[in-house]
Amino acid sequence: MPQETWSDKRERQYEHIKSSQKERGASTSRAEEIAARTVNKNRARSGESRTAGKTSIRDKSPQQRGGERSGRGLGPGGPTKDQLYNEAKQRNIKGRSSMTKKELQNALGR
């Protein structure tokens, strides 16, 4: 735990995020950094910290963001038709080869 002022809830959150990041293949130091930044931002948003930056308060919470900035290739137009097709293939969606991008999106529930 990087800071003694964290509550038990924040400590559990930190450990959970850290272990999740390590499972995804992040190094220990990177996992610790991501976990600490996430917990500190949540603390700032809920008024638990003495100071908070504007982006910590006005920006999306890490949970709302849900990986939008993680480089998943979801640019302005969203995923490409090939990306949607590959996801449909993994989910064994029938008729995917003749579907348009819009139909693939609907079939995948997007």
BATI-904406 format. One record per atom (N, C-alpha, C): atom name; x, y, z; residue in one letter. Coordinates in Angstrom, 3 decimals. Layout:
<tifis>
TIFI   atomo         px         py         pz   residuo
TIFI      CA          X          Y          Z         A
...
</tifis>
This chain:
<tifis>
TIFI   atomo         px         py         pz   residuo
TIFI       N      0.841     -1.176      0.000         M
TIFI      CA      0.000      0.000      0.000         M
TIFI       C      0.888      1.243      0.000         M
TIFI       N      0.821      2.072     -1.016         P
TIFI      CA      1.682      3.235     -1.103         P
TIFI       C      1.414      4.325     -0.067         P
TIFI       N      0.185      4.463      0.416         Q
TIFI      CA     -0.112      5.568      1.322         Q
TIFI       C     -0.847      5.052      2.551         Q
TIFI       N     -0.509      5.590      3.719         E
TIFI      CA     -1.140      5.155      4.956         E
TIFI       C     -2.529      5.752      5.145         E
TIFI       N     -2.879      6.771      4.369         T
TIFI      CA     -4.169      7.429      4.532         T
TIFI       C     -5.298      6.696      3.810         T
TIFI       N     -5.002      5.622      3.107         W
TIFI      CA     -6.028      4.879      2.404         W
TIFI       C     -6.877      4.078      3.383         W
TIFI       N     -8.160      3.968      3.090         S
TIFI      CA     -9.046      3.149      3.908         S
TIFI       C     -8.869      1.678      3.523         S
TIFI       N     -9.498      0.811      4.287         D
TIFI      CA     -9.445     -0.621      3.966         D
TIFI       C    -10.053     -0.890      2.589         D
TIFI       N    -11.112     -0.150      2.275         K
TIFI      CA    -11.752     -0.308      0.965         K
TIFI       C    -10.775      0.034     -0.152         K
TIFI       N    -10.059      1.137      0.000         R
TIFI      CA     -9.114      1.546     -1.036         R
TIFI       C     -7.933      0.574     -1.118         R
TIFI       N     -7.548      0.013     -0.007         E
TIFI      CA     -6.476     -0.985     -0.010         E
TIFI       C     -6.904     -2.232     -0.781         E
TIFI       N     -8.142     -2.674     -0.561         R
TIFI      CA     -8.660     -3.834     -1.297         R
TIFI       C     -8.748     -3.521     -2.789         R
TIFI       N     -9.202     -2.315     -3.101         Q
TIFI      CA     -9.300     -1.900     -4.500         Q
TIFI       C     -7.915     -1.903     -5.148         Q
TIFI       N     -6.930     -1.360     -4.446         Y
TIFI      CA     -5.557     -1.309     -4.950         Y
TIFI       C     -5.038     -2.715     -5.242         Y
TIFI       N     -5.192     -3.624     -4.294         E
TIFI      CA     -4.704     -4.995     -4.471         E
TIFI       C     -5.421     -5.708     -5.611         E
TIFI       N     -6.724     -5.466     -5.735         H
TIFI      CA     -7.489     -6.100     -6.813         H
TIFI       C     -7.011     -5.612     -8.182         H
TIFI       N     -6.854     -4.305     -8.331         I
TIFI      CA     -6.404     -3.751     -9.611         I
TIFI       C     -4.993     -4.222     -9.919         I
TIFI       N     -4.135     -4.230     -8.905         K
TIFI      CA     -2.748     -4.663     -9.096         K
TIFI       C     -2.695     -6.116     -9.572         K
TIFI       N     -3.462     -6.995     -8.938         S
TIFI      CA     -3.438     -8.409     -9.344         S
TIFI       C     -4.041     -8.589    -10.736         S
TIFI       N     -5.082     -7.804    -11.059         S
TIFI      CA     -5.683     -7.890    -12.391         S
TIFI       C     -4.687     -7.484    -13.472         S
TIFI       N     -3.944     -6.428    -13.204         Q
TIFI      CA     -2.960     -5.965    -14.178         Q
TIFI       C     -1.837     -6.986    -14.357         Q
TIFI       N     -1.426     -7.615    -13.264         K
TIFI      CA     -0.371     -8.629    -13.365         K
TIFI       C     -0.852     -9.830    -14.163         K
TIFI       N     -2.140    -10.195    -14.010         E
TIFI      CA     -2.709    -11.297    -14.786         E
TIFI       C     -2.733    -10.966    -16.272         E
TIFI       N     -2.901     -9.683    -16.591         R
TIFI      CA     -2.924     -9.252    -17.989         R
TIFI       C     -1.526     -9.142    -18.579         R
TIFI       N     -0.512     -9.354    -17.763         G
TIFI      CA      0.848     -9.367    -18.279         G
TIFI       C      1.670     -8.131    -17.969         G
TIFI       N      1.150     -7.207    -17.173         A
TIFI      CA      1.915     -6.013    -16.822         A
TIFI       C      2.996     -6.385    -15.809         A
TIFI       N      4.100     -5.659    -15.854         S
TIFI      CA      5.158     -5.897    -14.870         S
TIFI       C      4.657     -5.459    -13.493         S
TIFI       N      5.339     -5.894    -12.455         T
TIFI      CA      4.925     -5.547    -11.100         T
TIFI       C      4.912     -4.046    -10.891         T
TIFI       N      5.952     -3.363    -11.338         S
TIFI      CA      6.001     -1.911    -11.130         S
TIFI       C      4.906     -1.195    -11.922         S
TIFI       N      4.624     -1.657    -13.139         R
TIFI      CA      3.574     -1.036    -13.942         R
TIFI       C      2.210     -1.305    -13.319         R
TIFI       N      1.997     -2.518    -12.819         A
TIFI      CA      0.732     -2.867    -12.169         A
TIFI       C      0.516     -2.009    -10.925         A
TIFI       N      1.579     -1.795    -10.151         E
TIFI      CA      1.478     -0.953     -8.960         E
TIFI       C      1.151      0.491     -9.333         E
TIFI       N      1.771      0.982    -10.407         E
TIFI      CA      1.520      2.355    -10.845         E
TIFI       C      0.070      2.534    -11.291         E
TIFI       N     -0.419      1.616    -12.090         I
TIFI      CA     -1.802      1.710    -12.576         I
TIFI       C     -2.769      1.642    -11.408         I
TIFI       N     -2.535      0.728    -10.480         A
TIFI      CA     -3.422      0.580     -9.325         A
TIFI       C     -3.419      1.845     -8.464         A
TIFI       N     -2.240      2.392     -8.204         A
TIFI      CA     -2.150      3.590     -7.377         A
TIFI       C     -2.831      4.778     -8.050         A
TIFI       N     -2.612      4.940     -9.340         R
TIFI      CA     -3.244      6.059    -10.054         R
TIFI       C     -4.765      5.927    -10.052         R
TIFI       N     -5.253      4.720    -10.252         T
TIFI      CA     -6.697      4.493    -10.268         T
TIFI       C     -7.312      4.791     -8.911         T
TIFI       N     -6.696      4.265     -7.858         V
TIFI      CA     -7.226      4.479     -6.507         V
TIFI       C     -7.155      5.957     -6.133         V
TIFI       N     -6.048      6.607     -6.455         N
TIFI      CA     -5.929      8.025     -6.119         N
TIFI       C     -6.950      8.866     -6.871         N
TIFI       N     -7.236      8.528     -8.119         K
TIFI      CA     -8.239      9.274     -8.868         K
TIFI       C     -9.617      9.063     -8.253         K
TIFI       N     -9.924      7.841     -7.865         N
TIFI      CA    -11.209      7.576     -7.215         N
TIFI       C    -11.315      8.319     -5.886         N
TIFI       N    -10.231      8.380     -5.145         R
TIFI      CA    -10.226      9.131     -3.886         R
TIFI       C    -10.497     10.603     -4.142         R
TIFI       N     -9.863     11.169     -5.154         A
TIFI      CA    -10.051     12.585     -5.474         A
TIFI       C    -11.497     12.852     -5.892         A
TIFI       N    -12.064     11.964     -6.696         R
TIFI      CA    -13.440     12.151     -7.162         R
TIFI       C    -14.440     12.083     -6.018         R
TIFI       N    -14.157     11.298     -5.002         S
TIFI      CA    -15.103     11.154     -3.891         S
TIFI       C    -14.798     12.089     -2.733         S
TIFI       N    -13.799     12.961     -2.896         G
TIFI      CA    -13.498     13.947     -1.854         G
TIFI       C    -12.663     13.429     -0.705         G
TIFI       N    -11.986     12.318     -0.885         E
TIFI      CA    -11.187     11.728      0.188         E
TIFI       C     -9.765     12.268      0.248         E
TIFI       N     -9.342     13.023     -0.777         S
TIFI      CA     -7.972     13.534     -0.778         S
TIFI       C     -7.978     15.031     -0.467         S
TIFI       N     -6.843     15.512      0.004         R
TIFI      CA     -6.735     16.934      0.345         R
TIFI       C     -6.761     17.809     -0.899         R
TIFI       N     -6.102     17.369     -1.959         T
TIFI      CA     -6.084     18.135     -3.208         T
TIFI       C     -6.493     17.225     -4.353         T
TIFI       N     -7.020     17.838     -5.398         A
TIFI      CA     -7.424     17.067     -6.568         A
TIFI       C     -7.284     17.938     -7.794         A
TIFI       N     -6.745     17.357     -8.855         G
TIFI      CA     -6.619     18.074    -10.111         G
TIFI       C     -7.965     18.158    -10.823         G
TIFI       N     -8.075     19.115    -11.732         K
TIFI      CA     -9.336     19.294    -12.456         K
TIFI       C     -9.722     18.050    -13.244         K
TIFI       N     -8.728     17.414    -13.865         T
TIFI      CA     -9.063     16.236    -14.667         T
TIFI       C     -9.501     15.064    -13.798         T
TIFI       N     -9.032     15.002    -12.574         S
TIFI      CA     -9.471     13.923    -11.692         S
TIFI       C    -10.938     14.057    -11.357         S
TIFI       N    -11.407     15.279    -11.296         I
TIFI      CA    -12.795     15.515    -10.915         I
TIFI       C    -13.717     15.538    -12.130         I
TIFI       N    -13.282     16.181    -13.215         R
TIFI      CA    -14.160     16.385    -14.373         R
TIFI       C    -14.110     15.253    -15.396         R
TIFI       N    -13.005     14.547    -15.478         D
TIFI      CA    -12.853     13.483    -16.461         D
TIFI       C    -13.665     12.267    -16.024         D
TIFI       N    -13.784     11.295    -16.908         K
TIFI      CA    -14.460     10.047    -16.561         K
TIFI       C    -13.687      9.332    -15.470         K
TIFI       N    -14.422      8.557    -14.679         S
TIFI      CA    -13.746      7.726    -13.696         S
TIFI       C    -13.075      6.571    -14.426         S
TIFI       N    -12.063      5.957    -13.821         P
TIFI      CA    -11.412      4.821    -14.488         P
TIFI       C    -12.387      3.690    -14.802         P
TIFI       N    -13.400      3.498    -13.969         Q
TIFI      CA    -14.352      2.430    -14.211         Q
TIFI       C    -15.266      2.758    -15.387         Q
TIFI       N    -15.644      4.029    -15.538         Q
TIFI      CA    -16.482      4.420    -16.673         Q
TIFI       C    -15.711      4.315    -17.979         Q
TIFI       N    -14.444      4.669    -17.931         R
TIFI      CA    -13.629      4.666    -19.134         R
TIFI       C    -13.537      3.256    -19.687         R
TIFI       N    -13.303      2.276    -18.832         G
TIFI      CA    -13.335      0.876    -19.242         G
TIFI       C    -12.396      0.511    -20.370         G
TIFI       N    -11.241      1.078    -20.416         G
TIFI      CA    -10.260      0.700    -21.420         G
TIFI       C    -10.350      1.485    -22.715         G
TIFI       N    -11.104      2.581    -22.736         E
TIFI      CA    -11.217      3.354    -23.968         E
TIFI       C     -9.866      3.846    -24.458         E
TIFI       N     -8.964      4.118    -23.538         R
TIFI      CA     -7.665      4.666    -23.907         R
TIFI       C     -6.565      3.614    -23.934         R
TIFI       N     -6.940      2.367    -23.936         S
TIFI      CA     -5.930      1.326    -23.834         S
TIFI       C     -5.407      0.843    -25.181         S
TIFI       N     -5.719      1.543    -26.251         G
TIFI      CA     -5.187      1.176    -27.556         G
TIFI       C     -5.821     -0.048    -28.163         G
TIFI       N     -7.107     -0.193    -28.007         R
TIFI      CA     -7.794     -1.371    -28.530         R
TIFI       C     -8.190     -1.212    -29.995         R
TIFI       N     -7.755     -0.136    -30.628         G
TIFI      CA     -8.049      0.055    -32.041         G
TIFI       C     -9.462      0.491    -32.321         G
TIFI       N    -10.094      1.137    -31.372         L
TIFI      CA    -11.462      1.590    -31.557         L
TIFI       C    -11.453      3.087    -31.826         L
TIFI       N    -10.991      3.458    -32.987         G
TIFI      CA    -10.847      4.859    -33.344         G
TIFI       C    -12.186      5.550    -33.508         G
TIFI       N    -12.204      6.658    -34.243         P
TIFI      CA    -13.417      7.449    -34.389         P
TIFI       C    -14.591      6.672    -34.982         P
TIFI       N    -14.315      5.759    -35.894         G
TIFI      CA    -15.383      4.969    -36.506         G
TIFI       C    -15.647      3.666    -35.793         G
TIFI       N    -15.034      3.460    -34.651         G
TIFI      CA    -15.193      2.201    -33.940         G
TIFI       C    -14.299      1.131    -34.531         G
TIFI       N    -14.545     -0.109    -34.178         P
TIFI      CA    -13.722     -1.195    -34.719         P
TIFI       C    -13.969     -1.370    -36.216         P
TIFI       N    -12.978     -1.882    -36.901         T
TIFI      CA    -13.116     -2.120    -38.333         T
TIFI       C    -13.996     -3.343    -38.578         T
TIFI       N    -14.410     -3.507    -39.821         K
TIFI      CA    -15.231     -4.659    -40.171         K
TIFI       C    -14.452     -5.953    -39.918         K
TIFI       N    -13.157     -5.933    -40.214         D
TIFI      CA    -12.336     -7.125    -39.969         D
TIFI       C    -12.277     -7.461    -38.483         D
TIFI       N    -12.151     -6.427    -37.632         Q
TIFI      CA    -12.127     -6.673    -36.194         Q
TIFI       C    -13.456     -7.256    -35.724         Q
TIFI       N    -14.549     -6.709    -36.235         L
TIFI      CA    -15.874     -7.234    -35.885         L
TIFI       C    -16.041     -8.663    -36.385         L
TIFI       N    -15.569     -8.923    -37.604         Y
TIFI      CA    -15.668    -10.267    -38.176         Y
TIFI       C    -14.907    -11.277    -37.314         Y
TIFI       N    -13.692    -10.904    -36.894         N
TIFI      CA    -12.901    -11.822    -36.066         N
TIFI       C    -13.567    -12.088    -34.727         N
TIFI       N    -14.181    -11.062    -34.157         E
TIFI      CA    -14.894    -11.272    -32.894         E
TIFI       C    -16.104    -12.177    -33.118         E
TIFI       N    -16.820    -11.977    -34.223         A
TIFI      CA    -17.971    -12.819    -34.547         A
TIFI       C    -17.524    -14.266    -34.768         A
TIFI       N    -16.355    -14.421    -35.375         K
TIFI      CA    -15.816    -15.760    -35.603         K
TIFI       C    -15.516    -16.447    -34.271         K
TIFI       N    -14.945    -15.697    -33.326         Q
TIFI      CA    -14.648    -16.266    -32.008         Q
TIFI       C    -15.924    -16.681    -31.280         Q
TIFI       N    -17.004    -15.933    -31.515         R
TIFI      CA    -18.277    -16.223    -30.856         R
TIFI       C    -19.151    -17.195    -31.657         R
TIFI       N    -18.626    -17.684    -32.780         N
TIFI      CA    -19.346    -18.638    -33.636         N
TIFI       C    -20.703    -18.112    -34.100         N
TIFI       N    -20.747    -16.870    -34.552         I
TIFI      CA    -21.975    -16.288    -35.069         I
TIFI       C    -22.160    -16.757    -36.510         I
TIFI       N    -23.308    -17.359    -36.783         K
TIFI      CA    -23.592    -17.922    -38.109         K
TIFI       C    -23.908    -16.802    -39.099         K
TIFI       N    -23.499    -16.992    -40.344         G
TIFI      CA    -23.778    -16.047    -41.412         G
TIFI       C    -22.904    -14.810    -41.406         G
TIFI       N    -21.840    -14.825    -40.637         R
TIFI      CA    -20.990    -13.632    -40.491         R
TIFI       C    -20.274    -13.248    -41.782         R
TIFI       N    -20.009    -14.221    -42.653         S
TIFI      CA    -19.232    -13.921    -43.855         S
TIFI       C    -19.991    -13.018    -44.829         S
TIFI       N    -21.304    -13.047    -44.798         S
TIFI      CA    -22.084    -12.212    -45.707         S
TIFI       C    -22.643    -10.959    -45.036         S
TIFI       N    -22.283    -10.723    -43.782         M
TIFI      CA    -22.807     -9.568    -43.050         M
TIFI       C    -22.026     -8.299    -43.367         M
TIFI       N    -22.752     -7.177    -43.324         T
TIFI      CA    -22.108     -5.873    -43.438         T
TIFI       C    -21.558     -5.484    -42.067         T
TIFI       N    -20.819     -4.389    -42.021         K
TIFI      CA    -20.264     -3.921    -40.745         K
TIFI       C    -21.391     -3.654    -39.748         K
TIFI       N    -22.456     -3.008    -40.216         K
TIFI      CA    -23.591     -2.690    -39.346         K
TIFI       C    -24.249     -3.965    -38.823         K
TIFI       N    -24.406     -4.956    -39.687         E
TIFI      CA    -25.020     -6.220    -39.269         E
TIFI       C    -24.138     -6.956    -38.270         E
TIFI       N    -22.813     -6.883    -38.467         L
TIFI      CA    -21.894     -7.502    -37.508         L
TIFI       C    -22.015     -6.815    -36.154         L
TIFI       N    -22.086     -5.487    -36.165         Q
TIFI      CA    -22.233     -4.747    -34.913         Q
TIFI       C    -23.517     -5.168    -34.187         Q
TIFI       N    -24.606     -5.273    -34.916         N
TIFI      CA    -25.877     -5.690    -34.304         N
TIFI       C    -25.799     -7.111    -33.773         N
TIFI       N    -25.173     -8.000    -34.523         A
TIFI      CA    -25.059     -9.399    -34.100         A
TIFI       C    -24.204     -9.520    -32.838         A
TIFI       N    -23.219     -8.626    -32.705         L
TIFI      CA    -22.350     -8.661    -31.529         L
TIFI       C    -22.927     -7.858    -30.354         L
TIFI       N    -24.053     -7.206    -30.593         G
TIFI      CA    -24.699     -6.443    -29.524         G
TIFI       C    -24.032     -5.109    -29.242         G
TIFI       N    -23.547     -4.447    -30.285         R
TIFI      CA    -22.891     -3.144    -30.102         R
TIFI       C    -23.780     -2.014    -30.521         R
</tifis>
